[in-house]
Amino acid sequence: MHSMNSQFCSCFVPYFLQHGIATQPQTKVLLVMKFKFDWTEKISGSVEIEAESGRHAEEIFNSMTRSDLLEKSDELRSQGVGIDFIDNRLSGMVTHQEWQSDWRMSDEEWEFWFNVTPDRI
């Protein structure tokens, strides 16, 4: 990894110097990557509805949006949010368990691998 890192640095130093990035220590280049999280959550709640009949109450309930249900419920219970999959150009689509075991990297490691082009791997 060190040889790839030093090759990476030596290749891009002229670019940074040419564009004045290295001469401005207060300037920090922020890298932004996209991560897609597929998640699930089981929520249950309790909502009271005033209506003329049970059929009418059920119609009102069925017409309520998820936001309405969350807002108007007296009691909400959640079993927590679970991450199913994470998708990123570096990791590809991985399960949460694979993410925890294989992709827990420091910010510096993410930055390094973000900048490595596929032909250098």
Sequence and secondary structure as in RCSB ss.txt:
>XXXX:A:sequence
MHSMNSQFCSCFVPYFLQHGIATQPQTKVLLVMKFKFDWTEKISGSVEIEAESGRHAEEIFNSMTRSDLLEKSDE
LRSQGVGIDFIDNRLSGMVTHQEWQSDWRMSDEEWEFWFNVTPDRI
>XXXX:A:secstr
 HHHHHHHHHHHHHHHHHTTSTT TT         EEEEEEEEEEE     SSHHHHHHHHHH  HHHHHHH SE
EEEEEEEEEEEEETTTEEEEHHHHHHH    HHHHHHHHHS GGG 
